[in-house]
Amino acid sequence: MDKETRTDESGRQPLNYTEWFNDHFKIGLKQILKFSLDNPRMAALMAGKLARFYFASRRRKYWKERGVQVPPMLIYSVTSECNLDCAGCYAKVLHAPRHGEFNAEKFADVLRQADEIGVSYILTAGGEPFIRPELLDVLGKHPNIIFTPFTNGLLINEEHIRKLRQNPHVIPIVSFEGYELETDKRRGAGVYDNGLALIERFQQAGIYYGVSITTTRGNFETITDRVFIERLAARDCKVFFFINYIPVEKGSEDMVMTQQQVNALNRVMEIYRQEYPALFLAFPGSEIDFGGCLAAGKGFVHINAEGDVEPCPFSPYSDASLRDMPLIEALRSPLLRKIRENDIRLDESNGLCALWQNREWVADLAATDKHV
């Protein structure tokens, strides 16, 4: 059996993680197209995206036949700098700067390479992506790719609004923790009100946008409540990302959702998908639907601000850096391959990042590769 496949729970149907992710990605694009029919501009964009996804998948297949696993998705942390100091931030704890982040030219070159080899979607993270003044100019040059910059929203100005209108393939994702109490407690005073005002500006400007919600044991009831969802849906929010909290900071374990909450979140999302014209996704929780962890190239890889290619943001280990080699070569990483070949141990049914739970094992693999 192919190292990239495993059987489902019945033991009958061989499943290929990457192809399964590709199929679900296309379903997501079709969903966006469906609820964009009243917006001809966005509907045309999404129809084009479906066609481009098809051609990109052919490029990925080309590389697959040559022994390189090109994922349809990248998570690219374009900076480690941030204008906030949120409690329990994984980027702050796991991705302290060492070499210095890529300058504008190198940043742009990473996206050029990703576009050329068939990457279809880049979740643009940080730090705070909008700290980079060239962000939207660089993203705007790659309409083949859907970009979702995750932002606290505090730095977005009218010039950003104008550029977002010009580049509908860039879909900003604004971070909340719930209402004002939950958001400002973790992120700082005024963040909630600013975020709310920002999404109303997006709505008025006709900009597609989404929200990102760090889902914890404490805010679970609030952020899954229908009233909370409806308030955002009424402001034309089109994407809901529920980011399951991972206890990267010692002493924060009590913030992790219970198993009952993890299961309930997946049920609630399924209901809301039927009732609202929006995408509902949970990370890493939605990976349960895909059969397990999609990191290390099965569905995505992470590139940090300094160019290290890592399995995922919660697994800051690397044996390949874009400081030293092109992206297509970095994707040949022995570390990524070994993780993919051992996917059976990467169970995410409890809603936590499987690589985080197996971080000692990943660290040992990375150390071994560096000494080969």
N, C-alpha and C positions, 0 to 999 in steps of 0.2 A: 504494500500500500504506500502511496505517495506520503512523504513525511509531512506534507501540508494538509493531509486529510485525516479525519477520524470518523467513526460511526456515530450515529445519533443514539439516543437512549434505548431504542429498540434493538440496536445492533444490526439493523438491516440496511440503512441508507448511508453510503459514504458521503461525507460532507467536506467540501473544500472551503476553508475559512475565507480566503480571499475572494473567491467567486461568490460566496454567500454575501459578503460585505458589498461587493459590486452590485449584486441584484437589489439589495436593500437600499443602496445609494440611489439607484435608478428609480426605485419606488418613491423615495423621498422627493426627487426632482419632479416626478409626475404629480405627487401630492401638491407641491408648491405651484406647479403649472395649473392644476385644477382650481385651487383657490385664488389664482391670479387672473382668471378669465375676465373679471370686471376691470382689470387694469391692463389694457392692451400692451403698454410698454413693458411691463414685467412679464406678461404672458409670452411675448415675443422673445424676451431674454431667456426664459426658462426653456422654451422650445429649442432655442439655439444651444442651450446648455446640454440638453439631452443628446443632440447630434454631436456636440463636441465630446461629451462623455464617451460616446460610442467610439469615436476615433482615438481618444486618449486610451481607452481600454485595449485597442488594437496595438498601440505602442507598448503598453505594459505587457501584453502577450508576447510581443516581439522580444522584449528583454527577458521575459520568463523562459522562453525557449533557449535563451543563451545563458541561463543559469543565474539571472539576477531578479530578485523579488522586488519589483517596484510597486509600492503600495498606492492605492488611489488617493490616500490622504496623508498630509503631513501636519504635525503640530509644530509650529515654528515660533519659538520665543525670541522675538526680534530684539528685545532689550531685557536687561536685568534691573533696570532702573524703574522706580515707581514714585509717584507723588503722594502715595498713602503708605501706611504701615499697619496693614490689617493683621489682626490676631490669627496665628496659625497658618500664615501664608506659606504654601509649599515652595514657591519660587524663592522666597527670602531664606527659607531653611535649607533647601536642597541645592540651590543654584547660586551660591556665592561666587562673584567674579574672580577669575584667576588670570586669564590671559588678555582680557579686554574684548569687548563686543565688536562685531564686524562693523566697518564703516559703511557709508551709504553705497559705495561701489560694490563691495563684497556682498552686502545685503541684497542688492539688486541682482547680482550674479547668481545667488542661490535660487532666486525665483525663476530666473531665465533657465537654469538647468532643470528645475522641477517641471517647468512648462514643457521643455523639450522631450523629457522622458515619459510624459503622460500622467503626471499628478493632476487630479481633477479638483481637489479641495484642500485648502490650507487654513487650518484653525490658527489664527494669528494671535499669539499670546505675549506675555511679558513676565515680570514688570507690567508697565503701562505702555502699550504700543504707540499711543498718540504722543508720547514723549519724543518719538522720532519725527522731526519735521518733514522728512521726505516720504513718510509712510504712504499716503494716498497717491502721491505721484508715482511711486514704484509699483504699488498694487494695480494702479490704473493701466499699466502697460501690459497686463496679462489677463485679458478678458476670457481666455480659455479656462481660467481657474476661478472657482468661487472662494472668496476670502471672507472669513468672519473674525474681525478684530474684536477681542474681548476687552472691554474698557470700563473704567469707573465713571467715565463721562465728564470728568471735571475739566479736562483740557480741550474739549471739542468746542470750536468757535464757528462763526458764520462761514469762514473760508472752508472749513471742513465740511459743513453742510452743503455748500456749493459743489465741492468735489465729489461728495457721496452721491449727489443727484446725477452727476455726470458719469458715475461708475456704478451702475446698479448691480454689478457682479460682486461688489464689496458690501457686505451686510453686517453693520455694526451690532455687537451684542453687549448690552448694558448690564452691569452686575448689580444685583440686589441680594439682600439676605431675608427679605420679607418686607414688612412695613418699616416706618421710620425707626421704631424702637429697635428692631433686630438689625437693620442695616447700619444705623449710626453707631450702635454699640460696638460692632465689629470693625467698621470702616472709618468712622469719624463723623463729627457733627456736620450736618448739612448735606451729606452725600445722598441721602434718600430724596430730599426735595430737589436737588440738582438733577438726579437721574430721572425723576418724574417729569420735570420741566423739559429735559432733553428728549425723552421719547415723545412728548407732545409736539416738540419742534420737528422731530422726524415724521410724525403723522401728518402735520400740516404741510411739510415739504414733499410728501409722497415717497419717503424713503423707507424701503423694507428694512426691518430691524428685528432683533430678538432680545431676550433677556437671559442672563445666567444667574442661577440661584444656588448658592452653596447650601446643600441640604444636610441638616444636622438633626440630632435627636431632639434638640430644643425647639427648632422652628418648623418641624415637620408638619404639625397640624395646621399651622398658619399658611405655609406656602403651597399646600395641596388643597386647601379649602377652595370651594368653587367661587366664593366671593373674590378672593385674591386673583384667581385666574381670570375671572370675568372682567375685573377692572383693567387688566392688561390687554385682554382680547378686545375690549371696547376701544382701546387706543391703537388698534390694528397691529398688535404684536403678532409676528408670524412664526417665531421660533422660541421655544422654551427649553433651555438647557438646565437640567437638574444635576449639579456636580456634587456627587456624594463626598462628604467630608472624609479626608484621609488624615489620621492623627500623626502628621509629620513632626509636630511639636510635642515634646514630652509633657505629660500632664493633661493632654487634651482628649484623652481616650473617651471621656464621657460625652463628647460631642458626636461620636459616631452613631449612626442610626442603628436601631435594633434590627434583628432579622425580620421581625414582624413588620417594621416600617419599610424595609427594603422590598418585601413582598407586596405590601400595600401600595407603594409608589408605582410599581410596575402595573398593578391593576388600575390605579387611578389614571395613569397616563393612557392606558388603552381606552378607557372611557372617554377621556377628553379628546383623544384623536378622532373619535367619532362625532364629537359635538362641536368642536371649534375648528375654524379654518387655519390651523397652525400645526407645525411639527412639534412633537414632544419627545425629548431625548434625555437619557440619564447616563452620566459617565462616572464610574465604570459600569453602573447598573444595567444599562441597555445592552452591554456585551453579553449578558445572560441570554438575550434573544438570539445572538449570533453564535452561541455555543461555547463561549469562553473568551479569554483575553485576545484582543486583536492587535496588541503591540508587537514590536520587533519586526514589523513589515507585513504581518498577515493582513492588517488593515491600515496601519499607520506606523510611522516612527516619529521621534521627537528630535528636533534640531535646537540646541540651545543658542544663546546669543553669541557665543564664541565659536560656533560652528561644529561642536561635537555632536555626532549622530548617536542618539541614545534610544533604548527600547521604548520609553515613554517618559513623560515629565516626572513621574513618581519613581523612576528608576534611573538615577543620574550616573550611569556607568557607560563607558564608551571605549571602543578600541579603534575608532575611525573618526577622523576630523576633517571637515572641509577646509581647514587651514592647510592641510597637507595633500588633499586629493579631491577629485571631482565627486559630485554626489553619486553618480552611477557606480563609481568604484567603492565609495563608502557603504553603499547598500550591499556589497559583497561581504560585509563584516562577519567574521566568524562568530562573534558574540551574538549578533542577531540571528544567525542561522542556528546556533545551538539552542537558543531560546525557542525558536519555532519548532525545532525537532523534539522538544520536551514539553509541548503544549498541554499534554495530558495532566500535568501537575498544576496548571494555571487555572484553577477553578475560581470563578468570581460570583458564585451563587449567593454569597453573603453580602454582595454589594461593595466590597472593598477591592482595591487594586491588587490583583494577584501577584504582580511583580513586587509591589511593596511588601506583601506578606512573605514573599520569598526573596527578600532583598539580600540576605546573606548568601544564598545560593547564586544569585546574579553577580554579586561582588566577587565571589570565588571564580566564576566563569570569566569575568572581566580581567581579574588578576592573572589567570592562567594564560589568556590570550595575549596579554601584554608581554609575557615572558617567553612566548613561543618563538 
